């Protein structure tokens, strides 16, 4: 599977697209006005301790207090939380960005990532990514990092990309992270007040560090300045990546390649069309995300069971891609079309698991229920694409629906009757959207005439182009 990474840079935002075999799989966006906080290290102050929840709110200088659980504290077993008191200074790292109404999630277990390893200065543990499953390779890596660490304090986690990496490359990562921690420790010691102590790399450089793997053929960047920074960074820390970085000077916008812009627009829609004629309906709420699979126009060639099986198989691959593309996290419930054949159910579930295996984020899949429901949990560390690019509709208050012009017309009739009973006036003026006024003059014209006769007062209509379909005013004149 070949990959290409496209990086679009403007003064306002940086966008990174991961394209596999010509198809967009992931989008990462960072805006200059509110960069992500994950990985940032702060000196904070405990503003409130909650013994019953074994957690604390910590002021790190953001609009909302951040949240620290006992489980996220080093040496938390045995009552480490008892050491926390209100007003206490504490060094913390952000593990989850603020999402919705929730503040950032924190840990005191500081970790500094590089290309192949993650350095944990407060630990002595050496861990290896579970995706490296060859036991001989795991032992080789464990021995290599132990030799590189020597008697120096600190723990390490070897990332998936460390597989088959030479001992010298691992040493280079470790040396870099130790120097970084030494500088950070000195800064923390000098700091007299709460605030940001260390900020993670910009999105473009994080892409060089975290997203570029062996199967990435090209990294194209449309900003000359960012290209030079990325090339310099790669030359120092990931030299094998440097030759694959290209400056893209084309007049055609870089995200028009592989129709990336169109794919992003489609990723904000609830309905996802399948090639067979079936479709998915994705509904994202604060509590969970639901995915409903439908056959649509697909009728199959042999029988109904074949139709359901083929649609569900195609849906399994589409769902895995949509979770990555939309960056959906937390609990996800997939409602596959109900199948009778147990073997078909097993194959659909296996297809879903195989498709999700390509995800960089940790994903767990439960067995399919008798009703065809599959529960998926996907680690959530940042806002979804929809929450990042959109906001609740002011017209429908986030319902995703608008009242029809007919419904609003009836509300106007009731409001006029209410006003007529309470106040005396010579006439009424209804101010509403074009769609509602058209409805009142067309289908509801007879009802409007009957209402005028009933109250004995004339009713005038006025279009307000800035009103949405649910907005109206009844003015006494």
Rosetta blueprint (number, residue, H / E / L):
1 X L
2 X L
3 X E
4 X E
5 X E
6 X E
7 X E
8 X E
9 X E
10 X L
11 X L
12 X L
13 X E
14 X E
15 X E
16 X E
17 X E
18 X E
19 X E
20 X E
21 X L
22 X L
23 X E
24 X E
25 X E
26 X E
27 X E
28 X E
29 X E
30 X E
31 X E
32 X L
33 X L
34 X E
35 X L
36 X L
37 X L
38 X L
39 X L
40 X L
41 X E
42 X E
43 X E
44 X E
45 X E
46 X E
47 X E
48 X E
49 X E
50 X E
51 X H
52 X H
53 X H
54 X L
55 X E
56 X E
57 X E
58 X E
59 X E
60 X L
61 X L
62 X L
63 X L
64 X L
65 X L
66 X E
67 X E
68 X E
69 X E
70 X H
71 X H
72 X H
73 X L
74 X L
75 X L
76 X L
77 X L
78 X L
79 X L
80 X H
81 X H
82 X H
83 X H
84 X L
85 X L
86 X L
87 X L
88 X L
89 X E
90 X E
91 X E
92 X E
93 X E
94 X E
95 X E
96 X E
97 X L
98 X L
99 X E
100 X L
101 X L
102 X E
103 X L
104 X L
105 X E
106 X E
107 X E
108 X L
109 X L
110 X L
111 X L
112 X E
113 X E
114 X L
115 X L
116 X L
117 X E
118 X E
119 X E
120 X E
121 X L
122 X L
123 X L
124 X L
125 X L
126 X E
127 X E
128 X E
129 X L
130 X L
131 X L
132 X L
133 X L
134 X L
135 X H
136 X H
137 X H
138 X H
139 X H
140 X H
141 X H
142 X H
143 X H
144 X H
145 X H
146 X H
147 X H
148 X H
149 X H
150 X L
151 X L
152 X L
153 X L
154 X L
155 X E
156 X E
157 X E
158 X E
159 X L
160 X H
161 X H
162 X H
163 X L
164 X L
165 X L
166 X L
167 X H
168 X H
169 X H
170 X H
171 X H
172 X H
173 X H
174 X H
175 X H
176 X H
177 X H
178 X H
179 X H
180 X H
181 X H
182 X H
183 X H
184 X H
185 X H
186 X H
187 X H
188 X H
189 X H
190 X H
191 X L
192 X L
193 X L
194 X L
195 X E
196 X E
197 X E
198 X E
199 X L
200 X L
201 X L
202 X L
203 X H
204 X H
205 X H
206 X H
207 X H
208 X H
209 X H
210 X H
211 X H
212 X L
213 X L
214 X L
215 X L
216 X E
217 X E
218 X E
219 X E
220 X E
221 X E
222 X L
223 X L
224 X H
225 X H
226 X H
227 X H
228 X H
229 X H
230 X H
231 X H
232 X H
233 X H
234 X H
235 X H
236 X H
237 X H
238 X L
239 X H
240 X H
241 X H
242 X H
243 X L
244 X L
245 X E
246 X E
247 X E
248 X L
249 X L
250 X L
251 X L
252 X L
253 X L
254 X H
255 X H
256 X H
257 X H
258 X H
259 X H
260 X H
261 X H
262 X H
263 X H
264 X H
265 X H
266 X H
267 X L
268 X L
269 X L
270 X L
271 X E
272 X E
273 X E
274 X L
275 X L
276 X L
277 X L
278 X L
279 X E
280 X E
281 X E
282 X E
283 X E
284 X E
285 X L
286 X L
287 X L
288 X L
289 X E
290 X E
291 X E
292 X E
293 X E
294 X E
295 X L
296 X L
297 X L
298 X L
299 X L
300 X L
301 X L
302 X L
303 X L
304 X H
305 X H
306 X H
307 X H
308 X H
309 X H
310 X H
311 X H
312 X H
313 X H
314 X H
315 X H
316 X H
317 X H
318 X H
319 X H
320 X H
321 X H
322 X H
323 X H
324 X H
325 X H
326 X H
327 X L
328 X L
329 X L
330 X E
331 X E
332 X E
333 X E
334 X E
335 X E
336 X L
337 X L
338 X L
339 X L
340 X L
341 X L
342 X H
343 X H
344 X H
345 X H
346 X H
347 X H
348 X H
349 X H
350 X H
351 X H
352 X H
353 X H
354 X H
355 X H
356 X H
357 X L
358 X L
359 X L
360 X L
361 X L
362 X L
363 X E
364 X E
365 X E
366 X L
367 X L
368 X L
369 X L
370 X L
371 X L
372 X L
373 X E
374 X E
375 X E
376 X E
377 X E
378 X E
379 X L
380 X L
381 X L
382 X L
383 X L
384 X L
385 X H
386 X H
387 X H
388 X H
389 X H
390 X L
391 X L
392 X L
393 X L
394 X L
395 X L
396 X L
397 X L
398 X L
399 X L
400 X L
401 X L
402 X L
403 X L
404 X L
405 X H
406 X H
407 X H
408 X H
409 X H
410 X H
411 X H
412 X H
413 X H
414 X H
415 X H
416 X H
417 X H
418 X H
419 X H
420 X H
421 X H
422 X H
423 X L
424 X L
425 X L
426 X L
427 X E
428 X E
429 X E
430 X E
431 X E
432 X E
433 X L
434 X H
435 X H
436 X H
437 X H
438 X H
439 X H
440 X H
441 X H
442 X L
443 X L
444 X L
445 X H
446 X H
447 X H
448 X H
449 X H
450 X H
451 X H
452 X H
453 X H
454 X H
455 X H
456 X L
457 X L
458 X E
459 X E
460 X E
461 X E
462 X E
463 X E
464 X L
465 X L
466 X L
467 X L
468 X L
469 X L
470 X L
471 X L
472 X E
473 X E
474 X E
475 X E
476 X E
477 X L
